Amino acid sequence: MAANSKLLKRPLYVFDLPPELLTTLQLKKAFSTEEPSLLEEKKQAPNPPLENDELTTKTGTSCLLCSASFSNVLEQRQHVKSDWHGYNLKQKLGGRSPVTEHEFEKLIEDLDESISGSESSESDSNDDHKGSTLVSLLKKQARIAHAGSKDDGNVRKKKRGSGKPPLIWLSSPLLPPNTFLGVYRALLTDSELDGEPDIPAIIRHKQLKPVPSKLLSTNPSTGTPLTSTTSGPQFFLCMIGGGHFAGMIVSLAPKMHKKAGGEEERQAVVIAHKTFHRYTTRRKQGGSQSSNDSAKGAAHSAGASIRRYNEAALETDIRALLAEWRSLIEKSELVCVRATGSSNRRILFGPYDDQVLRLNDPRNRSFPFNTRRATQAELMRAFVELTRMKVSHVDEAALAAAAAHEAERHASSTTTQTVPSKPLPPKISKEEEEALLHTSQLQALIRRSKVPGTLSYLSTNNLSPDFTFFPSTTKANYHAPTPLHLAASINSHAVVLALLTKVGANPTSLNGEGNPPFDLAGDRSTRDAFRIARSELGEERWDWDNSAHCPPPLSKAAAEKRGERERIEAEKEEAERRKVEADRLKRESLLAEESSKGKGKEKKKGPGGLVGVVDKTGAEKRELESRGLTPELKAKLERERRARAAEERLRRMA
């Protein structure tokens, strides 16, 4: 245990690992959320019988992707977890058509490779499904497609690391239990990642011996080691963004440096480094000036001109530096670049004459972690982060137990808790759909008292004047099932009269409550419409008294005469009310004048009068005037009053 803790006491450098750890490194096996014993038990155990009838009844569940239907929800869930469904998902994501179950079984039969985990050493995104038929089938088809593209002569750029995790995890028996070491995939070249790479062997081959600091000669002007004294592999790293650029070439062979206490420390050997900064970003707005010009047009301010000049100067400086470092960059194993924005990428990758960096270079890498502003310190931090092994502590047994417990709890909840499915609403027929349309249109016209529109809609669609609204189960249609009921309930006397006299609506029809339309009328004008219709249609047309509950008939002329008489009486009452109100206002004005005159006389009597008003003193008047003022305003008012008094005294003396 002491040796294990000693290995992890200091940071582990990928290119200079301890020999005892290096010889025992092996690729971490694909993690499974269930232990093998649990998996074997699940394969051998038969499916438990379903006790609930609701789970065994057909619920109409299906899979639209695979065009398959199932008798219950449990079968549908098992299908979603199957390789057939997963393969069809991959087909759909790739823009291809799904396959049937028979076609999928034929593909599995034609599979000419072992499905028992022969590819478990590959570090792929699908390694979590070790031994899966789907993984093997997809890998086989990917290799066939890749070989076919080569045979056709269509050379395509390989998309490195697509869908793969950035870290490759390794294990060793020398490490503590549940402890793993991670290496960034970006450190490996494309040729090393092709096929089924042996990652531990590749890491052993990449080991470098540290270089003593005495053997390195430095440049006295810059302090960096001379290129003639550095040998071995090296990386080129650069970052650009927001007017900042930082570039650095680092040797992978570390330098051993002794501390003050005599302990040796490993340090990175920087062969060359350079930083630039230009004012190219608009303050408080962000974005480069060229991006703003292309989006909104060229600005003519002084700041915009300065930023344009600085962008051109920064581009010239960076390309000149890259040309100066051409030989060092060409010898670098990897080129790690972070360029934000199209303008920054254009500065580095051109195209321009004699460009150094190219987009199709297989050495190109991006930083697989977040980075900050482009500085030399940030480049060094990124290099250390990239080349340092990551240590992870994962208790796989606990994770597997938790996953098994969660699966057991989910299985128990699905078998014990049954939620009854809601019945689907019945599908309406074509006749019911037409009735629903006529109901909405007629109700809208009647509620707006559109008499011509209502009559025209009934005649155009050949509808009966006693058309029953659909559906009749709603509260509104139960109370007013016909157009006449609805017009009477909203007191639309014009629509009531037109329905009765022009289209022959039935006034004796009853609603769900057993009431005829007349009983729903709420004002006299609507009730008079029924009486006028009775007068015009005659007594023989309907049973007005018993079934329609309609009062005696009333002719239209009599109704108009009564209305005129009521209007005249209302005008007389209004005139009398106005006259009384005018007399009252006149009396009140006379009384107000007399009271004001009486108060003036009482004031003239002076303080000797019994009923006279006592005049206020000067102090009281001054206090009343200054009420509500601030002390400063009160002092100012007092000064003005004294000044006026002094002027009055001087005037009298003169």
TORGU-10971 format. One record per residue (C-alpha): x, y, z. Coordinates in nm, 3 decimals. Layout:
BEGIN
{{X, Y, Z}}
...
This chain:
BEGIN
{{0.000, 0.000, 0.000}}
{{0.292, 0.234, 0.071}}
{{0.429, 0.174, -0.278}}
{{0.083, 0.241, -0.424}}
{{0.053, 0.574, -0.245}}
{{0.410, 0.665, -0.348}}
{{0.322, 0.625, -0.716}}
{{0.038, 0.876, -0.693}}
{{0.216, 1.117, -0.461}}
{{0.369, 1.313, -0.750}}
{{0.203, 1.405, -1.081}}
{{0.258, 1.143, -1.351}}
{{0.405, 1.267, -1.679}}
{{0.284, 1.061, -1.977}}
{{0.626, 1.055, -2.144}}
{{0.824, 0.974, -1.828}}
{{0.638, 0.718, -1.618}}
{{0.790, 0.506, -1.341}}
{{0.923, 0.175, -1.481}}
{{0.729, -0.041, -1.236}}
{{0.404, 0.127, -1.334}}
{{0.487, 0.125, -1.704}}
{{0.536, -0.251, -1.720}}
{{0.201, -0.326, -1.551}}
{{-0.022, -0.086, -1.742}}
{{-0.322, -0.237, -1.916}}
{{-0.632, -0.103, -2.085}}
{{-0.928, -0.064, -1.851}}
{{-1.206, -0.309, -1.925}}
{{-1.537, -0.171, -2.045}}
{{-1.753, -0.082, -1.749}}
{{-2.079, -0.268, -1.703}}
{{-2.349, -0.150, -1.465}}
{{-2.420, -0.512, -1.367}}
{{-2.181, -0.776, -1.243}}
{{-2.135, -1.090, -1.456}}
{{-2.307, -1.305, -1.194}}
{{-2.612, -1.086, -1.205}}
{{-2.615, -1.095, -1.582}}
{{-2.600, -1.477, -1.585}}
{{-2.887, -1.498, -1.337}}
{{-3.096, -1.267, -1.553}}
{{-3.027, -1.476, -1.863}}
{{-3.123, -1.803, -1.692}}
{{-3.419, -1.680, -1.489}}
{{-3.751, -1.707, -1.674}}
{{-3.976, -1.409, -1.704}}
{{-4.211, -1.386, -1.402}}
{{-4.579, -1.434, -1.480}}
{{-4.793, -1.122, -1.487}}
{{-5.049, -1.115, -1.210}}
{{-5.244, -0.810, -1.317}}
{{-5.494, -0.840, -1.597}}
{{-5.439, -0.479, -1.697}}
{{-5.082, -0.553, -1.800}}
{{-5.181, -0.843, -2.020}}
{{-5.459, -0.667, -2.204}}
{{-5.381, -0.510, -2.535}}
{{-5.319, -0.138, -2.501}}
{{-5.232, -0.057, -2.860}}
{{-4.861, 0.013, -2.787}}
{{-4.633, 0.009, -3.090}}
{{-4.297, 0.126, -3.226}}
{{-4.332, 0.355, -3.524}}
{{-3.961, 0.330, -3.608}}
{{-3.959, -0.050, -3.641}}
{{-4.328, -0.082, -3.748}}
{{-4.399, -0.331, -3.471}}
{{-4.692, -0.357, -3.226}}
{{-4.697, -0.512, -2.878}}
{{-4.962, -0.648, -2.644}}
{{-4.848, -0.458, -2.333}}
{{-4.609, -0.192, -2.212}}
{{-4.349, -0.436, -2.079}}
{{-4.296, -0.589, -2.422}}
{{-4.258, -0.244, -2.570}}
{{-3.993, -0.151, -2.311}}
{{-3.801, -0.472, -2.381}}
{{-3.813, -0.393, -2.755}}
{{-3.669, -0.044, -2.696}}
{{-3.371, -0.205, -2.520}}
{{-3.316, -0.460, -2.797}}
{{-3.039, -0.453, -3.060}}
{{-3.296, -0.439, -3.340}}
{{-3.438, -0.109, -3.216}}
{{-3.089, 0.032, -3.153}}
{{-2.977, -0.061, -3.503}}
{{-3.278, 0.112, -3.657}}
{{-3.202, 0.422, -3.452}}
{{-2.850, 0.428, -3.596}}
{{-2.996, 0.381, -3.943}}
{{-3.230, 0.677, -3.898}}
{{-2.951, 0.901, -3.766}}
{{-2.744, 0.810, -4.070}}
{{-3.027, 0.898, -4.308}}
{{-3.097, 0.534, -4.401}}
{{-3.421, 0.339, -4.387}}
{{-3.487, 0.096, -4.096}}
{{-3.486, -0.281, -4.144}}
{{-3.742, -0.542, -4.047}}
{{-3.682, -0.805, -3.782}}
{{-3.620, -1.074, -4.045}}
{{-3.364, -0.856, -4.223}}
{{-3.189, -0.780, -3.893}}
{{-3.163, -1.150, -3.808}}
{{-3.013, -1.216, -4.153}}
{{-2.752, -0.946, -4.090}}
{{-2.662, -1.110, -3.761}}
{{-2.626, -1.449, -3.928}}
{{-2.390, -1.302, -4.187}}
{{-2.172, -1.147, -3.918}}
{{-1.832, -1.313, -3.967}}
{{-1.666, -1.200, -3.646}}
{{-1.687, -1.303, -3.282}}
{{-1.945, -1.125, -3.071}}
{{-1.798, -1.234, -2.739}}
{{-1.591, -0.921, -2.686}}
{{-1.301, -0.959, -2.927}}
{{-1.293, -0.582, -2.973}}
{{-1.298, -0.494, -2.607}}
{{-0.955, -0.341, -2.627}}
{{-1.076, -0.061, -2.852}}
{{-1.149, 0.266, -2.680}}
{{-1.473, 0.349, -2.852}}
{{-1.784, 0.532, -2.740}}
{{-1.978, 0.205, -2.756}}
{{-1.745, 0.016, -2.521}}
{{-2.004, 0.039, -2.246}}
{{-2.202, -0.226, -2.439}}
{{-1.928, -0.487, -2.441}}
{{-2.022, -0.806, -2.619}}
{{-2.318, -0.644, -2.786}}
{{-2.428, -0.773, -3.122}}
{{-2.520, -0.423, -3.226}}
{{-2.167, -0.288, -3.164}}
{{-2.005, -0.561, -3.368}}
{{-2.249, -0.519, -3.654}}
{{-2.205, -0.143, -3.669}}
{{-1.826, -0.174, -3.661}}
{{-1.833, -0.425, -3.943}}
{{-2.050, -0.201, -4.159}}
{{-1.828, 0.098, -4.081}}
{{-1.517, -0.092, -4.197}}
{{-1.694, -0.204, -4.514}}
{{-1.805, 0.153, -4.590}}
{{-1.453, 0.284, -4.522}}
{{-1.296, 0.024, -4.751}}
{{-1.552, 0.097, -5.022}}
{{-1.474, 0.465, -5.011}}
{{-1.105, 0.389, -5.058}}
{{-1.173, 0.157, -5.351}}
{{-1.379, 0.423, -5.525}}
{{-1.092, 0.668, -5.495}}
{{-1.287, 0.920, -5.294}}
{{-1.025, 1.032, -5.045}}
{{-1.199, 1.193, -4.751}}
{{-1.053, 1.350, -4.444}}
{{-1.084, 1.118, -4.147}}
{{-1.293, 1.269, -3.872}}
{{-1.070, 1.204, -3.574}}
{{-1.230, 1.131, -3.242}}
{{-1.589, 1.161, -3.360}}
{{-1.814, 1.045, -3.080}}
{{-1.522, 0.914, -2.872}}
{{-1.438, 1.016, -2.515}}
{{-1.137, 1.247, -2.482}}
{{-0.966, 1.022, -2.225}}
{{-0.840, 0.664, -2.253}}
{{-0.847, 0.490, -1.915}}
{{-0.578, 0.248, -1.799}}
{{-0.541, 0.029, -1.493}}
{{-0.256, -0.137, -1.308}}
{{-0.235, -0.389, -1.022}}
{{0.008, -0.154, -0.848}}
{{-0.262, 0.111, -0.810}}
{{-0.507, 0.117, -0.520}}
{{-0.841, -0.057, -0.579}}
{{-1.090, 0.127, -0.803}}
{{-0.817, 0.370, -0.918}}
{{-0.757, 0.433, -1.287}}
{{-0.523, 0.649, -1.495}}
{{-0.639, 0.853, -1.795}}
{{-0.447, 0.966, -2.103}}
{{-0.580, 1.221, -2.349}}
{{-0.661, 1.068, -2.687}}
{{-0.525, 1.384, -2.854}}
{{-0.168, 1.280, -2.763}}
{{-0.186, 0.987, -3.004}}
{{-0.144, 1.028, -3.378}}
{{-0.395, 0.907, -3.633}}
{{-0.172, 0.618, -3.735}}
{{-0.147, 0.504, -3.372}}
{{-0.526, 0.510, -3.332}}
{{-0.602, 0.314, -3.650}}
{{-0.734, -0.039, -3.616}}
{{-0.717, -0.194, -3.270}}
{{-0.431, -0.009, -3.102}}
{{-0.239, -0.147, -2.805}}
{{-0.246, 0.169, -2.595}}
{{-0.009, 0.048, -2.317}}
{{0.251, -0.057, -2.577}}
{{0.223, 0.280, -2.751}}
{{0.275, 0.464, -2.422}}
{{0.582, 0.247, -2.344}}
{{0.724, 0.332, -2.685}}
{{0.676, 0.706, -2.623}}
{{0.883, 0.718, -2.304}}
{{1.167, 0.972, -2.305}}
{{1.465, 1.011, -2.078}}
{{1.491, 1.339, -1.887}}
{{1.763, 1.578, -2.001}}
{{1.995, 1.720, -1.733}}
{{1.981, 2.096, -1.717}}
{{2.361, 2.121, -1.752}}
{{2.345, 1.984, -2.105}}
{{2.105, 2.255, -2.227}}
{{2.254, 2.579, -2.360}}
{{2.025, 2.880, -2.339}}
{{1.998, 3.189, -2.553}}
{{2.123, 3.480, -2.341}}
{{1.876, 3.726, -2.497}}
{{1.558, 3.518, -2.459}}
{{1.652, 3.261, -2.195}}
{{1.515, 2.973, -2.405}}
{{1.722, 2.665, -2.493}}
{{1.904, 2.670, -2.823}}
{{1.758, 2.444, -3.089}}
{{2.097, 2.286, -3.147}}
{{2.099, 2.145, -2.793}}
{{1.742, 2.011, -2.800}}
{{1.657, 1.685, -2.971}}
{{1.362, 1.452, -2.967}}
{{0.991, 1.500, -3.023}}
{{0.822, 1.833, -2.967}}
{{0.477, 1.993, -2.975}}
{{0.362, 2.322, -3.124}}
{{0.087, 2.499, -2.930}}
{{-0.081, 2.828, -3.014}}
{{-0.393, 3.021, -2.914}}
{{-0.555, 3.323, -3.077}}
{{-0.865, 3.519, -2.983}}
{{-0.975, 3.870, -2.894}}
{{-0.658, 4.030, -3.031}}
{{-0.434, 3.803, -2.819}}
{{-0.192, 3.548, -2.968}}
{{0.042, 3.312, -2.790}}
{{0.261, 3.049, -2.953}}
{{0.505, 2.802, -2.803}}
{{0.717, 2.504, -2.908}}
{{0.783, 2.262, -2.625}}
{{1.015, 1.962, -2.617}}
{{0.859, 1.645, -2.478}}
{{1.183, 1.541, -2.309}}
{{1.161, 1.699, -1.960}}
{{1.443, 1.883, -1.789}}
{{1.554, 1.777, -1.441}}
{{1.610, 2.068, -1.208}}
{{1.727, 2.055, -0.849}}
{{1.541, 2.255, -0.588}}
{{1.700, 2.435, -0.298}}
{{1.661, 2.126, -0.076}}
{{1.837, 1.903, -0.327}}
{{1.517, 1.734, -0.452}}
{{1.496, 1.692, -0.827}}
{{1.201, 1.847, -1.010}}
{{1.084, 1.783, -1.364}}
{{1.033, 2.093, -1.581}}
{{0.917, 2.147, -1.937}}
{{1.170, 2.260, -2.196}}
{{1.036, 2.555, -2.396}}
{{1.223, 2.579, -2.726}}
{{1.056, 2.899, -2.848}}
{{0.766, 3.117, -2.739}}
{{0.610, 3.447, -2.846}}
{{0.299, 3.651, -2.759}}
{{0.124, 3.937, -2.940}}
{{-0.158, 4.166, -2.839}}
{{-0.340, 4.422, -3.052}}
{{-0.650, 4.630, -2.988}}
{{-0.894, 4.463, -3.229}}
{{-1.206, 4.401, -3.017}}
{{-1.470, 4.668, -2.962}}
{{-1.496, 4.757, -2.596}}
{{-1.820, 4.662, -2.413}}
{{-1.959, 4.514, -2.736}}
{{-1.735, 4.223, -2.827}}
{{-1.651, 4.088, -3.169}}
{{-1.378, 4.192, -3.405}}
{{-1.402, 4.499, -3.623}}
{{-1.397, 4.291, -3.942}}
{{-1.696, 4.087, -3.823}}
{{-1.887, 4.405, -3.743}}
{{-1.800, 4.553, -4.083}}
{{-1.920, 4.246, -4.270}}
{{-2.247, 4.241, -4.070}}
{{-2.337, 4.612, -4.052}}
{{-2.114, 4.780, -4.304}}
{{-1.786, 4.966, -4.261}}
{{-1.784, 5.215, -3.972}}
{{-1.604, 5.548, -4.016}}
{{-1.504, 5.625, -3.658}}
{{-1.146, 5.670, -3.538}}
{{-1.170, 5.360, -3.319}}
{{-1.285, 5.148, -3.612}}
{{-0.988, 5.263, -3.822}}
{{-0.748, 5.180, -3.539}}
{{-0.898, 4.834, -3.497}}
{{-0.878, 4.763, -3.871}}
{{-0.512, 4.863, -3.874}}
{{-0.439, 4.647, -3.567}}
{{-0.610, 4.345, -3.724}}
{{-0.390, 4.375, -4.033}}
{{-0.081, 4.427, -3.817}}
{{-0.164, 4.125, -3.599}}
{{-0.211, 3.908, -3.907}}
{{0.125, 4.022, -4.046}}
{{0.307, 3.959, -3.717}}
{{0.159, 3.612, -3.668}}
{{0.230, 3.495, -4.022}}
{{0.584, 3.630, -4.002}}
{{0.637, 3.440, -3.676}}
{{0.500, 3.119, -3.826}}
{{0.734, 3.158, -4.124}}
{{1.026, 3.207, -3.885}}
{{0.929, 2.891, -3.692}}
{{0.859, 2.687, -4.006}}
{{1.137, 2.435, -3.947}}
{{1.041, 2.384, -3.583}}
{{0.672, 2.343, -3.666}}
{{0.748, 2.091, -3.939}}
{{0.946, 1.880, -3.689}}
{{0.664, 1.889, -3.431}}
{{0.468, 1.571, -3.373}}
{{0.140, 1.748, -3.296}}
{{0.003, 2.095, -3.367}}
{{-0.242, 2.204, -3.096}}
{{-0.441, 2.512, -3.202}}
{{-0.722, 2.710, -3.044}}
{{-0.862, 2.968, -3.286}}
{{-1.200, 3.125, -3.209}}
{{-1.389, 3.275, -3.500}}
{{-1.350, 3.248, -3.875}}
{{-1.122, 3.553, -3.897}}
{{-0.875, 3.405, -3.649}}
{{-0.875, 3.070, -3.828}}
{{-0.815, 3.251, -4.156}}
{{-0.506, 3.421, -4.006}}
{{-0.353, 3.084, -3.915}}
{{-0.472, 2.854, -4.191}}
{{-0.507, 3.100, -4.477}}
{{-0.508, 3.037, -4.758}}
{{-0.213, 3.265, -4.833}}
{{0.124, 3.230, -5.006}}
{{0.382, 3.012, -4.832}}
{{0.146, 2.928, -4.548}}
{{0.281, 2.712, -4.267}}
{{-0.029, 2.566, -4.103}}
{{-0.283, 2.378, -4.312}}
{{-0.632, 2.258, -4.229}}
{{-0.578, 1.909, -4.375}}
{{-0.268, 1.845, -4.162}}
{{-0.324, 1.515, -3.970}}
{{-0.122, 1.656, -3.680}}
{{-0.383, 1.921, -3.604}}
{{-0.542, 1.892, -3.262}}
{{-0.773, 2.106, -3.055}}
{{-0.746, 2.133, -2.679}}
{{-0.988, 1.878, -2.526}}
{{-1.061, 2.106, -2.229}}
{{-1.153, 2.467, -2.163}}
{{-0.887, 2.734, -2.206}}
{{-0.860, 3.098, -2.107}}
{{-0.702, 3.408, -2.261}}
{{-0.409, 3.339, -2.492}}
{{-0.095, 3.396, -2.282}}
{{0.230, 3.210, -2.235}}
{{0.121, 3.100, -1.887}}
{{-0.203, 2.961, -2.030}}
{{-0.012, 2.770, -2.299}}
{{0.212, 2.616, -2.033}}
{{-0.091, 2.524, -1.823}}
{{-0.253, 2.362, -2.129}}
{{0.066, 2.166, -2.203}}
{{0.088, 2.039, -1.846}}
{{-0.280, 1.947, -1.846}}
{{-0.245, 1.768, -2.179}}
{{0.062, 1.561, -2.084}}
{{-0.028, 1.480, -1.722}}
{{-0.206, 1.154, -1.647}}
{{-0.547, 1.189, -1.484}}
{{-0.627, 0.989, -1.173}}
{{-0.985, 0.869, -1.119}}
{{-1.131, 0.682, -0.822}}
{{-1.440, 0.486, -0.924}}
{{-1.603, 0.217, -0.709}}
{{-1.747, -0.005, -0.982}}
{{-1.891, -0.256, -0.735}}
{{-2.092, 0.015, -0.563}}
{{-2.209, 0.152, -0.896}}
{{-2.313, -0.195, -1.012}}
{{-2.499, -0.258, -0.686}}
{{-2.677, 0.077, -0.711}}
{{-2.771, 0.006, -1.073}}
{{-2.904, -0.339, -0.981}}
{{-3.104, -0.193, -0.692}}
{{-3.250, 0.076, -0.920}}
{{-3.345, -0.186, -1.180}}
{{-3.509, -0.402, -0.915}}
{{-3.703, -0.107, -0.774}}
{{-3.817, -0.006, -1.121}}
{{-3.928, -0.362, -1.200}}
{{-4.125, -0.387, -0.875}}
{{-4.290, -0.051, -0.932}}
{{-4.399, -0.147, -1.284}}
{{-4.549, -0.478, -1.169}}
{{-4.728, -0.350, -0.857}}
{{-4.845, -0.008, -0.966}}
{{-5.087, -0.018, -1.254}}
{{-5.225, 0.301, -1.396}}
{{-5.551, 0.246, -1.582}}
{{-5.529, 0.384, -1.930}}
{{-5.767, 0.665, -2.015}}
{{-6.023, 0.571, -2.280}}
{{-5.973, 0.748, -2.607}}
{{-6.249, 0.989, -2.710}}
{{-6.482, 0.832, -2.967}}
{{-6.424, 0.940, -3.322}}
{{-6.708, 1.153, -3.457}}
{{-6.873, 1.071, -3.785}}
{{-6.898, 1.296, -4.088}}
{{-7.259, 1.391, -4.007}}
{{-7.165, 1.483, -3.653}}
{{-6.873, 1.688, -3.781}}
{{-7.108, 1.883, -4.011}}
{{-7.357, 1.935, -3.726}}
{{-7.076, 2.069, -3.509}}
{{-6.978, 2.316, -3.782}}
{{-7.338, 2.437, -3.829}}
{{-7.376, 2.477, -3.453}}
{{-7.072, 2.702, -3.420}}
{{-7.171, 2.918, -3.717}}
{{-7.537, 2.963, -3.615}}
{{-7.457, 3.041, -3.253}}
{{-7.207, 3.306, -3.358}}
{{-7.458, 3.476, -3.589}}
{{-7.742, 3.471, -3.332}}
{{-7.526, 3.606, -3.049}}
{{-7.435, 3.904, -3.269}}
{{-7.803, 3.954, -3.365}}
{{-7.726, 3.912, -3.735}}
{{-8.081, 3.857, -3.868}}
{{-8.003, 3.848, -4.244}}
{{-7.697, 3.630, -4.186}}
{{-7.889, 3.381, -3.975}}
{{-8.171, 3.347, -4.226}}
{{-7.927, 3.321, -4.518}}
{{-7.722, 3.047, -4.344}}
{{-8.036, 2.842, -4.276}}
{{-8.157, 2.865, -4.634}}
{{-7.816, 2.812, -4.797}}
{{-7.740, 2.494, -4.602}}
{{-8.102, 2.365, -4.616}}
{{-8.125, 2.358, -4.237}}
{{-8.447, 2.335, -4.043}}
{{-8.538, 2.642, -3.832}}
{{-8.564, 2.400, -3.539}}
{{-8.208, 2.269, -3.595}}
{{-8.074, 2.104, -3.278}}
{{-7.732, 2.218, -3.170}}
{{-7.457, 1.954, -3.140}}
{{-7.352, 1.817, -2.901}}
{{-7.663, 1.828, -2.691}}
{{-7.482, 1.716, -2.376}}
{{-7.312, 2.047, -2.309}}
{{-7.464, 2.283, -2.055}}
{{-7.525, 2.566, -2.305}}
{{-7.693, 2.339, -2.562}}
{{-7.898, 2.167, -2.293}}
{{-8.041, 2.506, -2.187}}
{{-8.085, 2.645, -2.544}}
{{-8.094, 2.353, -2.793}}
{{-8.249, 2.544, -3.089}}
{{-8.187, 2.882, -3.254}}
{{-8.519, 3.017, -3.113}}
{{-8.425, 2.915, -2.758}}
{{-8.084, 3.080, -2.795}}
{{-8.227, 3.407, -2.936}}
{{-8.485, 3.426, -2.656}}
{{-8.226, 3.356, -2.385}}
{{-8.001, 3.642, -2.501}}
{{-8.301, 3.881, -2.549}}
{{-8.250, 3.925, -2.923}}
{{-8.608, 4.028, -3.014}}
{{-8.524, 4.092, -3.383}}
{{-8.390, 3.738, -3.432}}
{{-8.689, 3.592, -3.242}}
{{-8.941, 3.773, -3.462}}
{{-8.756, 3.677, -3.783}}
{{-8.733, 3.309, -3.687}}
{{-9.102, 3.293, -3.600}}
{{-9.248, 3.487, -3.890}}
{{-9.004, 3.429, -4.179}}
{{-8.876, 3.072, -4.144}}
{{-9.147, 2.923, -3.921}}
{{-8.957, 2.826, -3.606}}
{{-9.157, 2.617, -3.358}}
{{-9.236, 2.815, -3.037}}
{{-9.365, 2.499, -2.863}}
{{-9.034, 2.304, -2.871}}
{{-8.892, 2.232, -2.527}}
{{-8.533, 2.243, -2.405}}
{{-8.368, 1.993, -2.174}}
{{-8.533, 2.160, -1.874}}
{{-8.882, 2.132, -2.030}}
{{-8.926, 2.505, -2.104}}
{{-9.045, 2.660, -2.433}}
{{-8.851, 2.952, -2.584}}
{{-9.092, 3.214, -2.440}}
{{-8.999, 3.118, -2.082}}
{{-8.635, 3.206, -2.156}}
{{-8.712, 3.566, -2.263}}
{{-8.574, 3.820, -2.016}}
{{-8.722, 4.154, -2.127}}
{{-9.053, 4.291, -2.255}}
{{-8.935, 4.357, -2.611}}
{{-8.848, 3.987, -2.656}}
{{-9.182, 3.877, -2.508}}
{{-9.361, 4.127, -2.737}}
{{-9.187, 3.961, -3.034}}
{{-9.368, 3.635, -2.950}}
{{-9.701, 3.821, -2.915}}
{{-9.651, 4.000, -3.249}}
{{-9.569, 3.668, -3.416}}
{{-9.885, 3.518, -3.266}}
{{-10.084, 3.805, -3.409}}
{{-9.932, 3.769, -3.757}}
{{-9.931, 3.388, -3.778}}
{{-10.277, 3.334, -3.631}}
{{-10.413, 3.118, -3.352}}
{{-10.434, 2.806, -3.565}}
{{-10.059, 2.783, -3.639}}
{{-9.938, 2.684, -3.292}}
{{-10.077, 2.604, -2.950}}
{{-9.984, 2.946, -2.817}}
{{-10.154, 2.927, -2.478}}
{{-10.074, 2.581, -2.343}}
{{-9.756, 2.468, -2.521}}
{{-9.586, 2.799, -2.608}}
{{-9.694, 2.983, -2.286}}
{{-9.741, 3.295, -2.497}}
{{-9.969, 3.583, -2.376}}
{{-10.253, 3.721, -2.592}}
{{-10.160, 3.846, -2.938}}
{{-10.036, 4.197, -2.995}}
{{-10.038, 4.365, -3.334}}
{{-9.732, 4.542, -3.456}}
{{-9.918, 4.873, -3.487}}
{{-10.045, 4.845, -3.129}}
{{-9.696, 4.770, -3.008}}
{{-9.558, 5.071, -3.195}}
{{-9.840, 5.294, -3.064}}
{{-9.775, 5.179, -2.709}}
{{-9.409, 5.241, -2.756}}
{{-9.473, 5.591, -2.887}}
{{-9.703, 5.665, -2.594}}
{{-9.444, 5.541, -2.347}}
{{-9.180, 5.749, -2.518}}
{{-9.390, 6.067, -2.488}}
{{-9.463, 5.997, -2.123}}
{{-9.097, 5.940, -2.058}}
{{-9.012, 6.271, -2.225}}
{{-9.270, 6.453, -2.009}}
{{-9.134, 6.296, -1.694}}
{{-8.784, 6.396, -1.794}}
{{-8.893, 6.756, -1.862}}
{{-9.066, 6.781, -1.524}}
{{-8.759, 6.636, -1.351}}
{{-8.536, 6.890, -1.518}}
{{-8.769, 7.178, -1.419}}
{{-8.774, 7.069, -1.055}}
{{-8.396, 7.040, -1.057}}
{{-8.360, 7.389, -1.208}}
{{-8.588, 7.541, -0.941}}
{{-8.389, 7.372, -0.666}}
{{-8.062, 7.506, -0.797}}
{{-8.208, 7.858, -0.824}}
{{-8.327, 7.856, -0.463}}
{{-7.992, 7.733, -0.342}}
{{-7.811, 8.012, -0.528}}
{{-8.040, 8.280, -0.372}}
{{-7.986, 8.141, -0.026}}
{{-7.609, 8.143, -0.081}}
{{-7.613, 8.510, -0.185}}
{{-7.822, 8.613, 0.116}}
{{-7.595, 8.429, 0.357}}
{{-7.287, 8.595, 0.208}}
{{-7.443, 8.943, 0.245}}
{{-7.538, 8.874, 0.607}}
{{-7.185, 8.771, 0.692}}
{{-7.050, 9.094, 0.540}}
{{-7.279, 9.308, 0.759}}
{{-7.189, 9.120, 1.072}}
{{-6.824, 9.173, 0.992}}
{{-6.872, 9.550, 0.974}}
{{-7.020, 9.564, 1.328}}
{{-6.674, 9.514, 1.468}}
{{-6.566, 9.338, 1.783}}
{{-6.848, 9.497, 1.988}}
{{-7.122, 9.310, 1.806}}
{{-7.262, 8.998, 1.967}}
{{-7.276, 8.792, 1.649}}
{{-6.982, 8.958, 1.468}}
{{-6.677, 8.767, 1.356}}
{{-6.364, 8.848, 1.561}}
{{-6.072, 8.955, 1.342}}
{{-5.747, 8.763, 1.376}}
{{-5.438, 8.927, 1.518}}
{{-5.127, 8.997, 1.312}}
{{-4.936, 8.713, 1.474}}
{{-5.218, 8.470, 1.393}}
{{-5.227, 8.589, 1.034}}
{{-4.851, 8.551, 1.001}}
{{-4.868, 8.201, 1.151}}
{{-5.147, 8.108, 0.909}}
{{-4.947, 8.234, 0.612}}
{{-4.633, 8.046, 0.712}}
{{-4.807, 7.718, 0.786}}
{{-4.654, 7.429, 0.597}}
{{-4.334, 7.617, 0.504}}
{{-3.980, 7.507, 0.584}}
{{-3.779, 7.709, 0.838}}
{{-3.572, 7.865, 0.558}}
{{-3.884, 7.985, 0.373}}
{{-4.035, 8.112, 0.696}}
{{-3.722, 8.320, 0.764}}
{{-3.722, 8.454, 0.411}}
{{-4.091, 8.550, 0.438}}
{{-4.028, 8.726, 0.768}}
{{-3.741, 8.928, 0.618}}
{{-3.956, 9.040, 0.327}}
{{-4.236, 9.143, 0.564}}
{{-3.998, 9.353, 0.775}}
{{-3.851, 9.514, 0.466}}
{{-4.198, 9.614, 0.343}}
{{-4.279, 9.756, 0.688}}
{{-3.959, 9.962, 0.688}}
{{-4.035, 10.096, 0.342}}
{{-4.386, 10.193, 0.457}}
{{-4.245, 10.381, 0.757}}
{{-3.997, 10.568, 0.540}}
{{-4.273, 10.659, 0.298}}
{{-4.488, 10.802, 0.577}}
{{-4.199, 11.001, 0.724}}
{{-4.130, 11.153, 0.387}}
